[in-house]
Amino acid sequence: MLANDAPLASLGTTYNQTSFGTYFDIAKLDAGNTSAQMLRDNLDLLPDAESVGAALNSLSGEIYGTHHVPDPEHESFYECDV
């Protein structure tokens, strides 16, 4: 178990994971942000860095930033042989 208050930002392997890890590291110090503190406390209890990374991905929406989205101006979905 992590549960050692390791900085979450240091456990991130992508930009989004590191950004969200930094947010939760800062939120841990903010007494008024109880929702983020609860999430951070639960992240501290995950068994390994891989689990923390997966949780940060779920929270950050990482999939949307890493998948190619077709640009209709530059790609054609129709091919014609004339």
N, CA and C atoms as an extended XYZ file, in Angstrom:
246
Properties=species:S:1:pos:R:3:atomname:S:1:resname:S:1:resid:I:1 pbc="F F F"
N         0.826       -1.181        0.000 N   MET     1
C         0.000        0.000        0.000 CA  MET     1
C         0.873        1.248        0.000 C   MET     1
N         0.419        2.254       -0.700 N   LEU     2
C         1.144        3.523       -0.675 CA  LEU     2
C         0.942        4.150        0.702 C   LEU     2
N        -0.215        4.655        0.972 N   ALA     3
C        -0.609        5.225        2.266 CA  ALA     3
C         0.523        5.927        3.000 C   ALA     3
N         1.506        6.398        2.247 N   ASN     4
C         2.626        7.083        2.879 CA  ASN     4
C         2.664        8.547        2.465 C   ASN     4
N         1.571        9.021        1.920 N   ASP     5
C         1.477       10.412        1.492 CA  ASP     5
C         2.516       10.777        0.449 C   ASP     5
N         2.854        9.852       -0.420 N   ALA     6
C         3.769       10.160       -1.522 CA  ALA     6
C         3.126       11.228       -2.400 C   ALA     6
N         3.906       12.186       -2.889 N   PRO     7
C         3.323       13.194       -3.782 CA  PRO     7
C         2.742       12.519       -5.027 C   PRO     7
N         1.465       12.737       -5.266 N   LEU     8
C         0.811       12.098       -6.410 CA  LEU     8
C         1.397       12.581       -7.733 C   LEU     8
N         1.850       13.827       -7.770 N   ALA     9
C         2.434       14.360       -9.002 CA  ALA     9
C         3.656       13.540       -9.419 C   ALA     9
N         4.388       13.013       -8.453 N   SER    10
C         5.589       12.234       -8.775 CA  SER    10
C         5.236       10.838       -9.295 C   SER    10
N         3.998       10.407       -9.103 N   LEU    11
C         3.575        9.088       -9.561 CA  LEU    11
C         2.980        9.124      -10.960 C   LEU    11
N         2.694       10.313      -11.470 N   GLY    12
C         2.127       10.441      -12.807 CA  GLY    12
C         3.170       10.173      -13.877 C   GLY    12
N         2.746        9.515      -14.948 N   THR    13
C         3.661        9.239      -16.059 CA  THR    13
C         3.286       10.018      -17.309 C   THR    13
N         2.149       10.699      -17.290 N   THR    14
C         1.738       11.528      -18.419 CA  THR    14
C         1.499       12.943      -17.900 C   THR    14
N         1.376       13.878      -18.823 N   TYR    15
C         1.127       15.267      -18.441 CA  TYR    15
C        -0.165       15.382      -17.629 C   TYR    15
N        -1.229       14.737      -18.087 N   ASN    16
C        -2.512       14.832      -17.383 CA  ASN    16
C        -2.448       14.198      -15.999 C   ASN    16
N        -1.793       13.057      -15.879 N   GLN    17
C        -1.665       12.414      -14.566 CA  GLN    17
C        -0.889       13.316      -13.611 C   GLN    17
N         0.202       13.889      -14.090 N   THR    18
C         1.019       14.765      -13.256 CA  THR    18
C         0.239       16.011      -12.854 C   THR    18
N        -0.534       16.568      -13.794 N   SER    19
C        -1.337       17.758      -13.490 CA  SER    19
C        -2.379       17.470      -12.420 C   SER    19
N        -3.091       16.362      -12.565 N   PHE    20
C        -4.098       16.027      -11.560 CA  PHE    20
C        -3.446       15.639      -10.241 C   PHE    20
N        -2.306       14.975      -10.312 N   GLY    21
C        -1.573       14.660       -9.087 CA  GLY    21
C        -1.169       15.919       -8.344 C   GLY    21
N        -0.709       16.928       -9.092 N   THR    22
C        -0.339       18.211       -8.492 CA  THR    22
C        -1.566       18.859       -7.849 C   THR    22
N        -2.697       18.818       -8.551 N   TYR    23
C        -3.936       19.384       -8.000 CA  TYR    23
C        -4.279       18.730       -6.662 C   TYR    23
N        -4.216       17.404       -6.613 N   PHE    24
C        -4.578       16.714       -5.368 CA  PHE    24
C        -3.528       16.925       -4.286 C   PHE    24
N        -2.256       17.103       -4.668 N   ASP    25
C        -1.232       17.424       -3.673 CA  ASP    25
C        -1.520       18.776       -3.025 C   ASP    25
N        -1.911       19.752       -3.840 N   ILE    26
C        -2.237       21.084       -3.323 CA  ILE    26
C        -3.541       21.046       -2.521 C   ILE    26
N        -4.526       20.301       -3.033 N   ALA    27
C        -5.833       20.220       -2.361 CA  ALA    27
C        -5.704       19.598       -0.975 C   ALA    27
N        -4.722       18.742       -0.805 N   LYS    28
C        -4.536       18.117        0.508 CA  LYS    28
C        -4.245       19.169        1.579 C   LYS    28
N        -3.635       20.276        1.168 N   LEU    29
C        -3.286       21.335        2.108 CA  LEU    29
C        -4.407       22.346        2.316 C   LEU    29
N        -5.455       22.265        1.489 N   ASP    30
C        -6.557       23.226        1.528 CA  ASP    30
C        -7.675       22.686        2.410 C   ASP    30
N        -7.792       23.219        3.611 N   ALA    31
C        -8.781       22.722        4.576 CA  ALA    31
C       -10.216       22.906        4.096 C   ALA    31
N       -10.460       23.846        3.203 N   GLY    32
C       -11.821       24.094        2.737 CA  GLY    32
C       -12.256       23.200        1.593 C   GLY    32
N       -11.352       22.437        1.028 N   ASN    33
C       -11.662       21.599       -0.139 CA  ASN    33
C       -11.828       20.143        0.304 C   ASN    33
N       -12.901       19.875        1.032 N   THR    34
C       -13.077       18.546        1.624 CA  THR    34
C       -13.319       17.458        0.587 C   THR    34
N       -13.964       17.773       -0.538 N   SER    35
C       -14.204       16.756       -1.565 CA  SER    35
C       -12.889       16.275       -2.162 C   SER    35
N       -12.018       17.209       -2.501 N   ALA    36
C       -10.724       16.839       -3.072 CA  ALA    36
C        -9.869       16.112       -2.036 C   ALA    36
N        -9.972       16.529       -0.774 N   GLN    37
C        -9.218       15.848        0.275 CA  GLN    37
C        -9.671       14.401        0.432 C   GLN    37
N       -10.979       14.169        0.332 N   MET    38
C       -11.493       12.794        0.419 CA  MET    38
C       -10.943       11.941       -0.720 C   MET    38
N       -10.964       12.499       -1.940 N   LEU    39
C       -10.405       11.763       -3.075 CA  LEU    39
C        -8.929       11.486       -2.855 C   LEU    39
N        -8.193       12.482       -2.416 N   ARG    40
C        -6.759       12.324       -2.180 CA  ARG    40
C        -6.510       11.241       -1.136 C   ARG    40
N        -7.271       11.242       -0.060 N   ASP    41
C        -7.106       10.224        0.978 CA  ASP    41
C        -7.327        8.829        0.414 C   ASP    41
N        -8.307        8.688       -0.474 N   ASN    42
C        -8.561        7.386       -1.091 CA  ASN    42
C        -7.463        7.006       -2.084 C   ASN    42
N        -6.916        7.982       -2.800 N   LEU    43
C        -5.799        7.701       -3.701 CA  LEU    43
C        -4.578        7.221       -2.920 C   LEU    43
N        -4.389        7.760       -1.714 N   ASP    44
C        -3.271        7.337       -0.861 CA  ASP    44
C        -3.374        5.869       -0.464 C   ASP    44
N        -4.580        5.322       -0.494 N   LEU    45
C        -4.773        3.934       -0.057 CA  LEU    45
C        -4.646        2.909       -1.185 C   LEU    45
N        -4.462        3.371       -2.414 N   LEU    46
C        -4.319        2.432       -3.535 CA  LEU    46
C        -3.019        1.644       -3.378 C   LEU    46
N        -3.016        0.385       -3.848 N   PRO    47
C        -1.902       -0.513       -3.531 CA  PRO    47
C        -0.576       -0.216       -4.229 C   PRO    47
N        -0.600        0.449       -5.392 N   ASP    48
C         0.668        0.688       -6.094 CA  ASP    48
C         0.551        1.886       -7.034 C   ASP    48
N         1.696        2.305       -7.564 N   ALA    49
C         1.744        3.484       -8.439 CA  ALA    49
C         0.923        3.280       -9.707 C   ALA    49
N         0.865        2.063      -10.217 N   GLU    50
C         0.076        1.767      -11.418 CA  GLU    50
C        -1.415        2.020      -11.170 C   GLU    50
N        -1.893        1.630      -10.008 N   SER    51
C        -3.296        1.860       -9.645 CA  SER    51
C        -3.584        3.354       -9.502 C   SER    51
N        -2.633        4.083       -8.940 N   VAL    52
C        -2.798        5.531       -8.805 CA  VAL    52
C        -2.855        6.166      -10.194 C   VAL    52
N        -1.968        5.740      -11.097 N   GLY    53
C        -1.978        6.257      -12.468 CA  GLY    53
C        -3.302        5.997      -13.165 C   GLY    53
N        -3.842        4.805      -12.995 N   ALA    54
C        -5.137        4.472      -13.607 CA  ALA    54
C        -6.252        5.339      -13.030 C   ALA    54
N        -6.204        5.573      -11.724 N   ALA    55
C        -7.221        6.424      -11.092 CA  ALA    55
C        -7.102        7.863      -11.583 C   ALA    55
N        -5.879        8.363      -11.710 N   LEU    56
C        -5.689        9.727      -12.205 CA  LEU    56
C        -6.150        9.849      -13.652 C   LEU    56
N        -5.933        8.796      -14.448 N   ASN    57
C        -6.450        8.805      -15.825 CA  ASN    57
C        -7.964        8.900      -15.835 C   ASN    57
N        -8.612        8.151      -14.969 N   SER    58
C       -10.073        8.178      -14.905 CA  SER    58
C       -10.584        9.559      -14.522 C   SER    58
N        -9.884       10.211      -13.626 N   LEU    59
C       -10.304       11.531      -13.176 CA  LEU    59
C       -10.001       12.627      -14.186 C   LEU    59
N        -8.937       12.448      -14.962 N   SER    60
C        -8.479       13.523      -15.840 CA  SER    60
C        -9.087       13.502      -17.229 C   SER    60
N        -9.661       12.398      -17.629 N   GLY    61
C       -10.178       12.325      -18.992 CA  GLY    61
C        -9.071       12.160      -20.007 C   GLY    61
N        -7.995       11.551      -19.627 N   GLU    62
C        -6.802       11.383      -20.467 CA  GLU    62
C        -7.126       10.850      -21.856 C   GLU    62
N        -8.085        9.966      -21.982 N   ILE    63
C        -8.394        9.358      -23.273 CA  ILE    63
C        -8.758       10.404      -24.325 C   ILE    63
N        -9.392       11.474      -23.919 N   TYR    64
C        -9.808       12.481      -24.887 CA  TYR    64
C        -8.628       13.270      -25.441 C   TYR    64
N        -7.580       13.380      -24.695 N   GLY    65
C        -6.425       14.124      -25.160 CA  GLY    65
C        -5.466       13.307      -25.991 C   GLY    65
N        -5.609       11.985      -25.996 N   THR    66
C        -4.622       11.162      -26.665 CA  THR    66
C        -5.149       10.434      -27.900 C   THR    66
N        -6.420       10.488      -28.162 N   HIS    67
C        -6.963        9.818      -29.344 CA  HIS    67
C        -7.135       10.799      -30.488 C   HIS    67
N        -6.834       10.332      -31.671 N   HIS    68
C        -6.956       11.149      -32.871 CA  HIS    68
C        -8.426       11.393      -33.194 C   HIS    68
N        -8.733       12.644      -33.468 N   VAL    69
C       -10.079       13.020      -33.878 CA  VAL    69
C        -9.996       13.472      -35.327 C   VAL    69
N       -10.777       12.864      -36.213 N   PRO    70
C       -10.699       13.240      -37.631 CA  PRO    70
C       -11.040       14.709      -37.857 C   PRO    70
N       -10.308       15.318      -38.752 N   ASP    71
C       -10.551       16.707      -39.135 CA  ASP    71
C       -11.215       16.681      -40.500 C   ASP    71
N       -12.484       17.038      -40.577 N   PRO    72
C       -13.222       16.910      -41.839 CA  PRO    72
C       -12.649       17.759      -42.977 C   PRO    72
N       -11.889       18.795      -42.657 N   GLU    73
C       -11.309       19.619      -43.714 CA  GLU    73
C       -10.133       18.938      -44.398 C   GLU    73
N        -9.500       18.006      -43.703 N   HIS    74
C        -8.290       17.402      -44.234 CA  HIS    74
C        -8.404       15.903      -44.502 C   HIS    74
N        -9.492       15.321      -44.135 N   GLU    75
C        -9.676       13.893      -44.358 CA  GLU    75
C       -11.007       13.635      -45.003 C   GLU    75
N       -11.023       12.668      -45.871 N   SER    76
C       -12.263       12.315      -46.548 CA  SER    76
C       -12.719       10.955      -46.057 C   SER    76
N       -13.995       10.874      -45.758 N   PHE    77
C       -14.564        9.602      -45.346 CA  PHE    77
C       -15.117        8.842      -46.552 C   PHE    77
N       -15.094        9.494      -47.698 N   TYR    78
C       -15.614        8.884      -48.926 CA  TYR    78
C       -14.484        8.791      -49.948 C   TYR    78
N       -14.365        7.656      -50.541 N   GLU    79
C       -13.378        7.508      -51.603 CA  GLU    79
C       -14.116        7.196      -52.893 C   GLU    79
N       -13.711        7.866      -53.931 N   CYS    80
C       -14.349        7.657      -55.213 CA  CYS    80
C       -13.289        7.318      -56.256 C   CYS    80
N       -13.514        6.289      -56.981 N   ASP    81
C       -12.658        5.964      -58.114 CA  ASP    81
C       -13.417        6.354      -59.380 C   ASP    81
N       -12.983        7.419      -60.003 N   VAL    82
C       -13.666        7.893      -61.199 CA  VAL    82
C       -12.780        7.679      -62.396 C   VAL    82
